[in-house]
Amino acid sequence: VQHEAVERERPPFRLPNPAPNNDRVTRYLLGRGISLPTIRYCIARKILYESAEYHNCVFLGKDPQGVPKYAALRGIYDYGKPFKREAPGSQKQYGFCIPPMQPGTTVAVFEAAIDAMAEMTLCGDAADKYRLSLGGISSSGKEPLALQEFLRQHPEITTIELRLDNDAKGRMASVGIQNLYREKYQVCDLPPNIENGDYADMAKNNLVARTAAHRAAPCR
């Protein structure tokens, strides 16, 4: 009954109209340290596009039939505080998920879509596992809806990589998820190596380091 009440109150799912191209979103993500192959991989699978009106990044989550049911919006212009929102009517259980090239048995779990893209970039663009965004985390200790639904759809999964943020909230959520799943799955806790940071920070730092090394290189 409670679930039915929630469904009745949910506004209709509405996606932003797509822009004619994804150029601005691509430039923004490149500036965040995300690689072009990873960006193109997500665009080709129709899980990432640029919105027409505000040129936001639109990260899509789809149901088993491939129909979009969730969208995380991320502004590309930071006016002091970045714009982050979910599209009206989004269903949290259908998280943004980067699929592997070949079906696999591992899912890596992140708090945000950009973290999933960052970790794929840092792995040399290897599309070797599922990369799932939870769309944020809760400190309640409850089973994350996106992970719960993903595992329901993918009974072949044997390994869960927890790549949540390396802050107090992320560490607490990681412990809670390990407690929920470790009896049935191999659960690995693999936070980013930046204190109070995430995988997007790691990718950005990697870009800064590469840029500095390039500038320091002697001219030939």
Summary of the structure (lengths in Angstrom):
residues: 220
radius of gyration: 17.7
end to end distance: 71.2
largest distance: 71.2
contacts: 669
relative contact order: 0.13
helix: 35%
strand: 19%
